[in-house]
Amino acid sequence: MQIPHFPEANHPLVKSLFHQSDQELLTLFQQHPDTGKYFTAIFCRYSPIVYTLIRHSARSPVQADYLFALTWRHIYYELRGLDLNSPQVNQEPLTLQNWLINMTAFCINEIQLPPTEAIHYSLKATSPALWCYVEQALEQLPAVLRFVVLMAQTFRWSETRIAAYLQAEGENLTPVDVANFLQEGYRMLEDKLPGDIRAIYLGEDLVQS
């Protein structure tokens, strides 16, 4: 089994956090929700363990990659409220690694995966860490813009097909309108990504840390 390598691990913003403890990274992640590098550092540190656990349980590499991404999305939202110092039933101290293993096991057992042919996610194209922030940004777009971007990017629908679907739903839009919406959607989507995420994944210069 080959564990995927994620280039963002070599980005200076992420490498600068390698000396931070798990608790420090978690605290920084929780205190700075508009900054993406702390979650990205946690992802890079623990993705090999999570991927290994998932790969042994999935039926196909495509399903494993998709479950891996879904698991990190679940982890992303659950991390917001995680307290490693909360009392444990067995009185053993909770570590981030143990918590991540437990979350991975939960996702393996609870998430129902679609058939391989129905999965449109590519691990090589989109890192799970980036996916979390893109999804968060998508949620902030107006409904029509979000729909247009999702159909174009996820299902590769043409502007003509998107316009036809929206016309059937009562939206009076032409393919040209859809093309304009797409450009506006991409612009807004990028604008709503944290600045350090744009620097790490899109190669932009970071104005401020």
MIDOSE-1310 file (N, C-alpha, C; in nm, 2 decimals, decimal comma, always signed):
residues 209
mqip	+0,08/-0,12/+0,00/+0,00/+0,00/+0,00/+0,09/+0,12/+0,00; +0,06/+0,22/-0,09/+0,13/+0,34/-0,10/+0,05/+0,45/-0,03; +0,12/+0,51/+0,07/+0,05/+0,63/+0,14/+0,08/+0,75/+0,06; -0,03/+0,83/+0,03/-0,01/+0,95/-0,06/+0,07/+1,05/+0,01
hfpe	+0,14/+1,12/-0,08/+0,22/+1,24/-0,03/+0,15/+1,37/-0,06; +0,15/+1,46/+0,03/+0,08/+1,58/+0,01/+0,18/+1,70/+0,00; +0,20/+1,76/-0,11/+0,30/+1,87/-0,13/+0,29/+1,98/-0,03; +0,17/+2,01/+0,02/+0,16/+2,12/+0,11/+0,24/+2,10/+0,24
anhp	+0,28/+1,98/+0,27/+0,37/+1,95/+0,38/+0,50/+2,02/+0,37; +0,54/+2,05/+0,25/+0,67/+2,12/+0,22/+0,66/+2,27/+0,21; +0,54/+2,32/+0,22/+0,52/+2,47/+0,21/+0,58/+2,53/+0,34; +0,65/+2,65/+0,33/+0,71/+2,71/+0,45/+0,61/+2,74/+0,56
lvks	+0,48/+2,78/+0,52/+0,38/+2,81/+0,63/+0,35/+2,69/+0,71; +0,35/+2,57/+0,65/+0,32/+2,45/+0,72/+0,45/+2,39/+0,79; +0,56/+2,40/+0,72/+0,69/+2,35/+0,78/+0,72/+2,43/+0,91; +0,69/+2,56/+0,91/+0,72/+2,64/+1,03/+0,65/+2,60/+1,15
lfhq	+0,54/+2,51/+1,13/+0,46/+2,46/+1,25/+0,50/+2,32/+1,30; +0,60/+2,26/+1,23/+0,63/+2,12/+1,26/+0,68/+2,11/+1,41; +0,74/+2,21/+1,47/+0,79/+2,20/+1,60/+0,67/+2,22/+1,71; +0,56/+2,26/+1,66/+0,45/+2,28/+1,76/+0,39/+2,15/+1,80
sdqe	+0,35/+2,14/+1,93/+0,29/+2,02/+1,98/+0,15/+2,01/+1,93; +0,09/+1,89/+1,94/-0,05/+1,87/+1,90/-0,14/+1,96/+1,98; -0,12/+1,98/+2,11/-0,21/+2,07/+2,18/-0,19/+2,21/+2,13; -0,07/+2,25/+2,10/-0,05/+2,39/+2,05/-0,12/+2,41/+1,92
lltl	-0,11/+2,31/+1,83/-0,18/+2,33/+1,70/-0,33/+2,33/+1,71; -0,38/+2,24/+1,80/-0,52/+2,24/+1,83/-0,57/+2,37/+1,88; -0,50/+2,43/+1,98/-0,54/+2,56/+2,04/-0,54/+2,67/+1,93; -0,43/+2,67/+1,85/-0,42/+2,77/+1,75/-0,53/+2,76/+1,65
fqqh	-0,56/+2,64/+1,61/-0,67/+2,61/+1,51/-0,81/+2,66/+1,57; -0,83/+2,64/+1,70/-0,96/+2,68/+1,76/-0,96/+2,83/+1,78; -0,85/+2,89/+1,81/-0,85/+3,04/+1,83/-0,85/+3,12/+1,71; -0,81/+3,06/+1,60/-0,79/+3,14/+1,47/-0,87/+3,07/+1,36
pdtg	-1,00/+3,07/+1,36/-1,08/+3,00/+1,26/-1,07/+3,05/+1,12; -1,02/+3,17/+1,11/-1,00/+3,23/+0,97/-0,86/+3,20/+0,92; -0,78/+3,12/+0,99/-0,65/+3,08/+0,94/-0,65/+2,93/+0,91; -0,59/+2,89/+0,80/-0,60/+2,75/+0,76/-0,47/+2,67/+0,79
kyft	-0,36/+2,73/+0,82/-0,24/+2,66/+0,82/-0,23/+2,56/+0,94; -0,30/+2,59/+1,05/-0,30/+2,50/+1,17/-0,37/+2,37/+1,14; -0,48/+2,37/+1,08/-0,55/+2,25/+1,04/-0,47/+2,17/+0,94; -0,41/+2,25/+0,84/-0,33/+2,18/+0,74/-0,21/+2,11/+0,80
aifc	-0,15/+2,17/+0,90/-0,04/+2,11/+0,97/-0,08/+1,98/+1,04; -0,20/+1,99/+1,11/-0,25/+1,86/+1,17/-0,28/+1,76/+1,07; -0,33/+1,80/+0,96/-0,36/+1,70/+0,85/-0,23/+1,64/+0,80; -0,13/+1,72/+0,77/-0,01/+1,66/+0,72/+0,06/+1,57/+0,83
rysp	+0,05/+1,60/+0,95/+0,11/+1,52/+1,06/+0,04/+1,38/+1,07; -0,09/+1,38/+1,06/-0,16/+1,26/+1,09/-0,23/+1,19/+0,97; -0,21/+1,24/+0,85/-0,27/+1,18/+0,73/-0,22/+1,04/+0,71; -0,09/+1,01/+0,73/-0,05/+0,87/+0,71/-0,12/+0,77/+0,79
ivyt	-0,14/+0,80/+0,92/-0,21/+0,71/+1,01/-0,36/+0,69/+0,97; -0,43/+0,80/+0,94/-0,57/+0,80/+0,90/-0,58/+0,72/+0,77; -0,49/+0,75/+0,67/-0,50/+0,68/+0,54/-0,48/+0,53/+0,56; -0,38/+0,49/+0,64/-0,35/+0,35/+0,66/-0,47/+0,28/+0,71
lirh	-0,54/+0,33/+0,81/-0,65/+0,27/+0,87/-0,77/+0,26/+0,77; -0,79/+0,36/+0,69/-0,90/+0,36/+0,59/-0,87/+0,26/+0,48; -0,75/+0,27/+0,43/-0,71/+0,18/+0,31/-0,73/+0,04/+0,34; -0,71/-0,01/+0,46/-0,73/-0,15/+0,50/-0,88/-0,19/+0,51
sars	-0,97/-0,09/+0,51/-1,11/-0,12/+0,53/-1,19/-0,10/+0,41; -1,14/-0,02/+0,31/-1,21/+0,01/+0,19/-1,20/-0,09/+0,08; -1,31/-0,10/+0,00/-1,31/-0,21/-0,10/-1,22/-0,17/-0,22; -1,21/-0,04/-0,25/-1,13/+0,00/-0,37/-1,05/+0,13/-0,33
pvqa	-0,94/+0,15/-0,41/-0,86/+0,27/-0,39/-0,95/+0,40/-0,40; -1,04/+0,40/-0,50/-1,12/+0,52/-0,52/-1,21/+0,55/-0,39; -1,27/+0,44/-0,34/-1,35/+0,45/-0,22/-1,27/+0,49/-0,10; -1,15/+0,44/-0,09/-1,06/+0,47/+0,02/-1,02/+0,62/+0,01
dylf	-0,99/+0,67/-0,10/-0,96/+0,82/-0,11/-1,08/+0,90/-0,08; -1,19/+0,86/-0,12/-1,31/+0,94/-0,09/-1,35/+0,94/+0,06; -1,34/+0,82/+0,12/-1,36/+0,81/+0,26/-1,26/+0,88/+0,34; -1,13/+0,88/+0,29/-1,03/+0,96/+0,36/-1,06/+1,11/+0,36
altw	-1,11/+1,16/+0,25/-1,15/+1,30/+0,24/-1,27/+1,33/+0,33; -1,37/+1,24/+0,33/-1,49/+1,26/+0,41/-1,45/+1,25/+0,56; -1,36/+1,17/+0,60/-1,32/+1,15/+0,73/-1,25/+1,28/+0,78; -1,16/+1,34/+0,70/-1,10/+1,46/+0,74/-1,20/+1,58/+0,74
rhiy	-1,30/+1,58/+0,66/-1,41/+1,68/+0,67/-1,48/+1,67/+0,80; -1,51/+1,54/+0,85/-1,57/+1,52/+0,98/-1,48/+1,57/+1,09; -1,35/+1,53/+1,08/-1,25/+1,57/+1,18/-1,24/+1,73/+1,18; -1,25/+1,79/+1,07/-1,24/+1,94/+1,06/-1,34/+2,00/+1,15
yelr	-1,47/+1,96/+1,14/-1,57/+2,02/+1,21/-1,57/+1,98/+1,36; -1,54/+1,85/+1,39/-1,53/+1,81/+1,53/-1,42/+1,87/+1,61; -1,31/+1,90/+1,54/-1,19/+1,96/+1,61/-1,23/+2,09/+1,68; -1,33/+2,16/+1,62/-1,36/+2,30/+1,68/-1,40/+2,29/+1,82
gldl	-1,46/+2,18/+1,86/-1,50/+2,17/+2,00/-1,43/+2,07/+2,09; -1,31/+2,02/+2,03/-1,24/+1,92/+2,10/-1,16/+1,98/+2,22; -1,17/+1,91/+2,34/-1,10/+1,95/+2,46/-1,02/+1,82/+2,50; -0,89/+1,82/+2,48/-0,81/+1,71/+2,52/-0,80/+1,69/+2,67
nspq	-0,83/+1,80/+2,74/-0,82/+1,79/+2,89/-0,95/+1,75/+2,96; -1,05/+1,72/+2,88/-1,18/+1,68/+2,94/-1,17/+1,55/+3,01; -1,24/+1,52/+3,12/-1,23/+1,40/+3,19/-1,27/+1,28/+3,11; -1,19/+1,17/+3,11/-1,22/+1,05/+3,04/-1,27/+0,94/+3,13
vnqe	-1,36/+0,86/+3,07/-1,42/+0,75/+3,14/-1,32/+0,65/+3,20; -1,22/+0,62/+3,12/-1,11/+0,53/+3,17/-1,00/+0,60/+3,24; -1,01/+0,73/+3,26/-0,91/+0,81/+3,33/-0,78/+0,82/+3,26; -0,77/+0,76/+3,14/-0,64/+0,78/+3,07/-0,65/+0,92/+2,99
pltl	-0,54/+0,99/+2,99/-0,54/+1,12/+2,92/-0,57/+1,10/+2,77; -0,64/+1,19/+2,71/-0,68/+1,18/+2,57/-0,57/+1,26/+2,49; -0,52/+1,19/+2,39/-0,43/+1,25/+2,30/-0,49/+1,28/+2,17; -0,44/+1,37/+2,09/-0,49/+1,40/+1,96/-0,48/+1,28/+1,87
qnwl	-0,38/+1,21/+1,88/-0,36/+1,09/+1,79/-0,47/+0,98/+1,83; -0,49/+0,96/+1,95/-0,60/+0,86/+1,99/-0,74/+0,91/+1,95; -0,76/+1,04/+1,96/-0,89/+1,09/+1,92/-0,91/+1,08/+1,77; -0,80/+1,11/+1,69/-0,81/+1,10/+1,55/-0,83/+0,95/+1,51
inmt	-0,77/+0,86/+1,57/-0,79/+0,71/+1,54/-0,94/+0,68/+1,57; -0,99/+0,73/+1,68/-1,13/+0,70/+1,72/-1,23/+0,76/+1,61; -1,20/+0,89/+1,57/-1,28/+0,95/+1,47/-1,28/+0,87/+1,34; -1,16/+0,83/+1,30/-1,14/+0,75/+1,18/-1,22/+0,62/+1,19
afci	-1,21/+0,55/+1,30/-1,29/+0,43/+1,32/-1,44/+0,46/+1,31; -1,48/+0,57/+1,37/-1,63/+0,61/+1,36/-1,67/+0,62/+1,21; -1,59/+0,70/+1,14/-1,62/+0,72/+1,00/-1,62/+0,60/+0,91; -1,53/+0,51/+0,94/-1,52/+0,38/+0,87/-1,65/+0,30/+0,89
neiq	-1,70/+0,31/+1,01/-1,82/+0,22/+1,05/-1,95/+0,29/+1,01; -1,95/+0,42/+1,01/-2,08/+0,50/+0,99/-2,11/+0,55/+0,86; -2,00/+0,59/+0,78/-2,03/+0,65/+0,65/-2,06/+0,55/+0,55; -2,17/+0,57/+0,48/-2,21/+0,48/+0,37/-2,15/+0,54/+0,24
lppt	-2,06/+0,46/+0,18/-2,00/+0,51/+0,06/-2,08/+0,47/-0,07; -2,08/+0,56/-0,16/-2,15/+0,53/-0,29/-2,06/+0,43/-0,37; -2,12/+0,37/-0,48/-2,04/+0,28/-0,56/-1,92/+0,36/-0,62; -1,82/+0,29/-0,66/-1,70/+0,36/-0,71/-1,73/+0,45/-0,83
eaih	-1,81/+0,40/-0,92/-1,84/+0,48/-1,04/-1,92/+0,61/-1,01; -1,98/+0,62/-0,89/-2,05/+0,74/-0,86/-1,97/+0,84/-0,78; -1,84/+0,81/-0,76/-1,75/+0,90/-0,68/-1,68/+0,99/-0,78; -1,69/+1,12/-0,76/-1,63/+1,22/-0,85/-1,51/+1,29/-0,78
yslk	-1,47/+1,24/-0,67/-1,36/+1,30/-0,59/-1,23/+1,24/-0,64; -1,12/+1,33/-0,65/-0,99/+1,28/-0,69/-0,89/+1,33/-0,58; -0,83/+1,24/-0,51/-0,73/+1,28/-0,41/-0,61/+1,36/-0,47; -0,57/+1,32/-0,59/-0,46/+1,38/-0,65/-0,50/+1,53/-0,69
atsp	-0,62/+1,55/-0,72/-0,67/+1,68/-0,77/-0,69/+1,78/-0,65; -0,74/+1,73/-0,54/-0,78/+1,81/-0,43/-0,74/+1,75/-0,30; -0,66/+1,81/-0,23/-0,62/+1,76/-0,09/-0,74/+1,78/+0,00; -0,76/+1,68/+0,09/-0,88/+1,69/+0,18/-0,87/+1,82/+0,27
alwc	-0,76/+1,87/+0,30/-0,75/+1,99/+0,38/-0,80/+2,11/+0,30; -0,76/+2,12/+0,17/-0,81/+2,22/+0,09/-0,96/+2,21/+0,07; -1,01/+2,08/+0,05/-1,15/+2,06/+0,03/-1,23/+2,11/+0,14; -1,19/+2,10/+0,26/-1,26/+2,15/+0,38/-1,28/+2,30/+0,37
yveq	-1,18/+2,37/+0,33/-1,19/+2,51/+0,32/-1,27/+2,56/+0,20; -1,26/+2,48/+0,09/-1,34/+2,52/-0,03/-1,49/+2,49/+0,00; -1,52/+2,38/+0,07/-1,66/+2,36/+0,11/-1,71/+2,46/+0,20; -1,63/+2,51/+0,29/-1,67/+2,61/+0,38/-1,70/+2,74/+0,31
aleq	-1,61/+2,77/+0,21/-1,63/+2,89/+0,13/-1,76/+2,88/+0,04; -1,78/+2,76/-0,02/-1,90/+2,74/-0,10/-2,03/+2,77/-0,02; -2,03/+2,73/+0,10/-2,15/+2,75/+0,19/-2,18/+2,90/+0,20; -2,08/+2,99/+0,17/-2,11/+3,13/+0,19/-2,15/+3,20/+0,06
lpav	-2,15/+3,12/-0,05/-2,19/+3,17/-0,18/-2,35/+3,18/-0,19; -2,40/+3,28/-0,27/-2,54/+3,27/-0,30/-2,58/+3,14/-0,37; -2,71/+3,10/-0,35/-2,75/+2,97/-0,39/-2,72/+2,94/-0,53; -2,76/+3,03/-0,62/-2,75/+3,00/-0,77/-2,60/+2,99/-0,80
lrfv	-2,52/+3,08/-0,75/-2,37/+3,07/-0,78/-2,31/+2,94/-0,73; -2,35/+2,90/-0,61/-2,30/+2,77/-0,56/-2,34/+2,66/-0,64; -2,47/+2,66/-0,69/-2,52/+2,55/-0,78/-2,44/+2,54/-0,91; -2,42/+2,66/-0,97/-2,35/+2,67/-1,10/-2,21/+2,61/-1,08
vlma	-2,14/+2,66/-0,98/-2,00/+2,61/-0,96/-1,99/+2,46/-0,93; -2,08/+2,41/-0,85/-2,08/+2,27/-0,82/-2,11/+2,18/-0,94; -2,21/+2,22/-1,02/-2,24/+2,14/-1,14/-2,12/+2,15/-1,24; -2,06/+2,26/-1,25/-1,95/+2,27/-1,35/-1,83/+2,20/-1,30
qtfr	-1,80/+2,20/-1,17/-1,67/+2,15/-1,12/-1,69/+2,00/-1,09; -1,80/+1,96/-1,02/-1,82/+1,83/-0,97/-1,87/+1,73/-1,08; -1,96/+1,78/-1,16/-2,02/+1,69/-1,26/-1,99/+1,73/-1,40; -1,90/+1,83/-1,42/-1,85/+1,87/-1,55/-1,97/+1,91/-1,65
wset	-2,08/+1,96/-1,59/-2,19/+2,01/-1,68/-2,14/+2,13/-1,76; -2,19/+2,13/-1,88/-2,16/+2,25/-1,97/-2,25/+2,37/-1,93; -2,22/+2,48/-1,97/-2,30/+2,60/-1,94/-2,44/+2,59/-2,00; -2,45/+2,52/-2,12/-2,58/+2,50/-2,18/-2,66/+2,41/-2,10
riaa	-2,60/+2,30/-2,05/-2,68/+2,21/-1,97/-2,73/+2,27/-1,84; -2,64/+2,35/-1,78/-2,67/+2,41/-1,65/-2,79/+2,51/-1,67; -2,78/+2,59/-1,78/-2,88/+2,69/-1,81/-3,02/+2,62/-1,84; -3,01/+2,50/-1,91/-3,14/+2,43/-1,94/-3,20/+2,38/-1,81
ylqa	-3,12/+2,33/-1,72/-3,17/+2,28/-1,59/-3,23/+2,40/-1,51; -3,16/+2,51/-1,50/-3,21/+2,62/-1,43/-3,34/+2,68/-1,49; -3,35/+2,68/-1,62/-3,47/+2,73/-1,69/-3,59/+2,64/-1,65; -3,56/+2,51/-1,64/-3,67/+2,41/-1,61/-3,71/+2,44/-1,46
egen	-3,62/+2,50/-1,38/-3,65/+2,53/-1,24/-3,71/+2,67/-1,23; -3,73/+2,74/-1,34/-3,79/+2,87/-1,33/-3,70/+2,99/-1,34; -3,56/+2,96/-1,35/-3,46/+3,06/-1,36/-3,44/+3,10/-1,51; -3,46/+3,23/-1,54/-3,45/+3,27/-1,68/-3,30/+3,31/-1,71
ltpv	-3,22/+3,20/-1,73/-3,08/+3,22/-1,75/-3,03/+3,16/-1,89; -2,95/+3,23/-1,96/-2,89/+3,18/-2,08/-2,75/+3,12/-2,05; -2,70/+3,04/-2,14/-2,56/+2,99/-2,12/-2,46/+3,10/-2,10; -2,48/+3,22/-2,16/-2,39/+3,33/-2,14/-2,40/+3,38/-1,99
dvan	-2,52/+3,38/-1,94/-2,54/+3,42/-1,80/-2,47/+3,32/-1,71; -2,48/+3,19/-1,74/-2,42/+3,09/-1,66/-2,27/+3,11/-1,66; -2,21/+3,14/-1,78/-2,07/+3,16/-1,79/-2,02/+3,28/-1,70; -2,10/+3,38/-1,70/-2,07/+3,50/-1,62/-2,09/+3,46/-1,47
flqe	-2,19/+3,38/-1,43/-2,21/+3,34/-1,30/-2,09/+3,25/-1,25; -2,04/+3,17/-1,34/-1,93/+3,08/-1,31/-1,80/+3,17/-1,27; -1,77/+3,27/-1,35/-1,66/+3,35/-1,33/-1,68/+3,43/-1,19; -1,80/+3,48/-1,17/-1,82/+3,55/-1,04/-1,82/+3,45/-0,93
gyrm	-1,87/+3,33/-0,94/-1,86/+3,23/-0,84/-1,72/+3,19/-0,80; -1,64/+3,17/-0,91/-1,49/+3,14/-0,88/-1,42/+3,25/-0,81; -1,46/+3,37/-0,85/-1,39/+3,49/-0,78/-1,43/+3,50/-0,64; -1,56/+3,48/-0,61/-1,61/+3,49/-0,47/-1,56/+3,38/-0,39
ledk	-1,55/+3,26/-0,45/-1,50/+3,14/-0,38/-1,36/+3,16/-0,34; -1,28/+3,21/-0,43/-1,13/+3,23/-0,39/-1,12/+3,34/-0,29; -1,20/+3,44/-0,30/-1,20/+3,55/-0,20/-1,23/+3,51/-0,06; -1,32/+3,41/-0,05/-1,36/+3,36/+0,08/-1,27/+3,26/+0,14
lpgd	-1,17/+3,21/+0,07/-1,07/+3,12/+0,13/-0,98/+3,20/+0,22; -0,93/+3,14/+0,33/-0,83/+3,21/+0,41/-0,71/+3,24/+0,33; -0,65/+3,35/+0,36/-0,53/+3,40/+0,28/-0,42/+3,30/+0,28; -0,39/+3,23/+0,40/-0,28/+3,14/+0,40/-0,32/+3,01/+0,32
irai	-0,45/+2,97/+0,31/-0,48/+2,86/+0,23/-0,46/+2,89/+0,08; -0,49/+3,02/+0,04/-0,46/+3,06/-0,10/-0,31/+3,05/-0,12; -0,23/+3,09/-0,02/-0,09/+3,09/-0,04/-0,03/+2,95/-0,05; -0,08/+2,86/+0,04/-0,03/+2,72/+0,04/-0,07/+2,64/-0,09
ylge	-0,20/+2,66/-0,13/-0,25/+2,58/-0,24/-0,26/+2,64/-0,37; -0,27/+2,78/-0,37/-0,28/+2,85/-0,50/-0,16/+2,93/-0,54; -0,06/+2,93/-0,45/+0,06/+2,99/-0,48/+0,06/+3,14/-0,47; -0,04/+3,20/-0,40/-0,05/+3,34/-0,38/+0,05/+3,39/-0,28
dlvq	+0,10/+3,51/-0,29/+0,18/+3,57/-0,18/+0,09/+3,61/-0,07; +0,14/+3,57/+0,05/+0,06/+3,60/+0,17/+0,09/+3,74/+0,22; -0,02/+3,82/+0,22/+0,00/+3,96/+0,26/+0,02/+3,97/+0,41; -0,05/+3,89/+0,49/-0,03/+3,90/+0,63/-0,06/+3,76/+0,69
s	+0,01/+3,72/+0,80/+0,00/+3,59/+0,85/-0,11/+3,58/+0,96
